Amino acid sequence: MYKQVNLFQKPHEILSNMEEGYCEMKANEHAFLCGLMQEKKPEKVLEVGVAGGGTTAVIMKCLEYVNPDAKMYSVDINKECYRRKGKQTGYQLEEVKEYLANYANHKFLLGGVLPKFIEDIGVGIDFCVLDTTHKIPGELLDFLCVFPYLSDGAVIVLHDVAHNLLGNSIITYATKILLDSVTATKYYEFRNEISNIGAFAINRETKENIANVFSSLSITWAYEPRLVEMLAYRDCYKKFYDEECMELFDIFWEKNRCKLTGK
């Protein structure tokens, strides 16, 4: 069921040029991510969830090796790094720009949810990293937003797919729910120890069964995004998805809103 990835370690070394080693992906997780990039050689990369930008730098270094002309876009709802107050989201990429020959191929899009930026990013995304809240609805909303903009065979990488088992929160399972509910070619290592990163490559059946991802929104939400943000997601969805999918979205949004607010 799950395909394996040949690990690519070298891009992770760029972190040694930063002022601190802060990064929310570990070396083996970067090697998994970069191994997929080495195999697929993407031309247009989207990262959703940036934090300090350590992984952003690793991805850009990997692209320098495998496809130096590739473009990368990094989206984050926060302009300020949520773990480093006073520093801009993605600040670590700036620290190592002199070590990146392809630095000019990167663009930050900060201060809004993905629907705010997705049309400007445009179609043809062939590699996407989703690494945000890990709580429902989180990455489910973002995948459904980006899906219509993906190229055939595009790869989606999901971080913290075992965070509910390995971390301090038992409700951080949004990426695992997405990995399990989507119909696609899947990459995941679980035989030696529990891996905290997985991926899938979309195919024809992904679209045919996309209602399964909408159905996953029936799982109790840990939070509700602001109304303006939810409406932005809905406006994006109604351009591309059928009546059944929209009905599922509306029902589960309303039920979870009532559950969260007690109204």
N, C-alpha and C positions, 0 to 999 in steps of 0.2 A: 504493500500500500504506500509506504513512504520511500522516497528516493533519498540517497545519500549525497553529500556535497564534499568535493575535494577542497580542503581548507587552504586558504591563502593568507599567510601570516604577515607578510612584509609591510603592507600599508599601515598596520597598527603602530609601527615604529615611529610614525610622525608625532605621536603623543609625547615622546621624550623631548621634543623641542618646545613644549608649552611650559608656562610658569608653574603649573601644578598638574598632577596626573588625573584630575577629576574627569571622570567619564562614566556614563551610566550603562555602557556596554562593556563587557569584559573582553579580554584578548581573544578567547576562543569564539566568542559571539561575533566579534569583528572578522575573525578568520572564516566563519561560516558565511557571513554577509559578503565578504570580498571574494570568497570562493565562487559564489553564485554570479557575482559580477564578472569575474574572470571567465566563467563559462559562457555567459550571455552577452558580454560586451555591449552594454546598453548605450543608447544614444541620448536618451532624455530621462533623467532621474528626478523623482519627487521624494522629498523627505517631509513627513508630517510629524512634528514633535522634535524640537531642537535642543532645548536646555542650554548647556554651555557651548555646544558645537563640537565636542570632541569627536563624535561619530561623523559629523559633517566633514571634518578634516580627513578622517580615515577614508571616507567614501571618495572624496576628491583626490586623495593620493592614489587610491585604487584606480580611479578613472584615468589618472595620468599614465598608469602602467597599461591599462587594457584598451582605452579609447580616449586619447587626450582631447579630442574635439567634442566630446559629449557635454551636454548642458545639464546643470543641476539647479533645482529650486528647493528651498527650505522654508516651510511654513510653520509658524507657531503662533498661538493665540496671545502669547505674552511678548511684550517688547523688552521687558526686564527678565533676566534669567531667574527662574523661580527658586533656584538653590543658591544663587550668588547675588544677593541684593546689591544694587548699585551698578551691576554690570549688565550690558545688553545681552539679550539672548543671542547665542552664537558667537560670543566674544572670542572663543578659543580659535576659531578659524582665522581671525585677524592676526592672532599671535604667530601663526605659522605660514602666512601668505607668501613669505619669501622662499619657502620650501616647496611651493606649488607652482609649477610652470603653467598650469591651467586655471589659476585662481580667477581670472576674468570670466570664466564660464559659469560662475556660480552667482545666484541671486537669492537674497533673503526677502521673504514676504511675511512681515510680522504685524501683530496687533489685530488679528481677526481669525475667524474660523475658515476652514478650507473653501467653502462655497464663495467666500468673498474674492478669492484669488483664482479659482480653478479655470475660469474662462480665459483669463489672461495667460495662464500657463498653457492652456490649449491641449489639443489631442496629440497622440503619438507618444504618450508616456509609456516607456517599456520596462521601467524598474521603479518600484515604490517601496519606501520604508514607512511603516505605521508604528509609532512609538509615542503614544500620548498618555491618557489617563489610566488605561487598562481596566477601567470600570465601565460597566454597561450604562449608557449606550456607546460612549467613547468611540473606539476604532470601528465599530459597526457603522456608525453614521458616516465616518470619513471614507470607508471603503465604498459604500453605496454612492457617495459623491464622486469619487475618482473613477469608478468602474467604467462609465461611458467614455472616458477620456483615455482609456488604456489601449495600446496597440495589441494585435493578436499575439498571444503567447507571453504577454507581460508578466513579470514576476512581482509578487507582493511579499515583502519580508515583515514578519511580525515579531516584535521583541516582547519579552516577559510572558511567554506562553505558559509558564509554570510558576508565575509569581505568587499565585494564591497558595501554592505548596511550599515555595522556597522563601517567600518574603514574610512581612509582618501583617499583611492584610489578606483575609480570606475571600474578599470580593473583587480582587484584581484579576479577573479571568476573561475580560472582553476579547483579548487577542486569541485566546484558546477557543472561545466560542466561535469566533470568526473562522479560525483554521478548521474547526470541525464541521461547521455548517455549510461552507462553500464547497461547490463541486469543482474540482480542479486537480492538477498534478501537484502532489504535496511532498515537501521536503521536511524531515524531522528526524532527529536522532534521539532515541530513548532507551537503547538496549544496554548501554554500560552505566549510564546515570541519567537522571532527568535533565534534558536540555531545556534552556530557557529561551530558545529562539527557534523559529520555524518559518516556513515560506510555502507559497504555492504559485504555480504558473497557470494563468487562466487558459481555458480552451472553449470550444463551441458549447460544451455542456454547462459551463459556468453561467452563461446568459440564460440558457433554458431552465436552469434551476435557481435563478437569482431570488425567487420568492422565498426560498429557504432562509436566506440571510435576513430578509425582511421579517420572517417569522421569528427569528432569534430575538428580535426586539420585544418579544413577549416576556422574556426573562426580566425579573424585577430590576428596575433601574436603581443604581446607587445615587444618581443625581439627575437633575434636569437642566440642560443648558438654558441660557436666557431665552426669552420668547423670540427676540429678534434673530437669535442664532438658529433656533429651531425652524423659524419661518424661512430662513435662508436655505437650510437643508431641504425643506419641503419644496421650495421653488425650484431648486436644482433637480430634485427627483421627478417632479411632474413633467419635466421636459423630455424625459427618457423612459420612464417606467409605465407599465400598463395599469389599468384600473384596479386589478387585484392587489398589486404591490402597494399602490397608494392607499387602498382601503386597509391593508394590514398596518401600514405605517400610522395612519390616523387613529385606528383603534388602539394600538399599543401605546402610542404617545398619550392619548387621552386617559387610558387606564392607569398608566404609570404616573401621569401628572396628578391625578386624583389620589393615588396612593401616597405620593410624596408630600402633597399639601394637605391631605386629610379632608379634601372638599369633594 
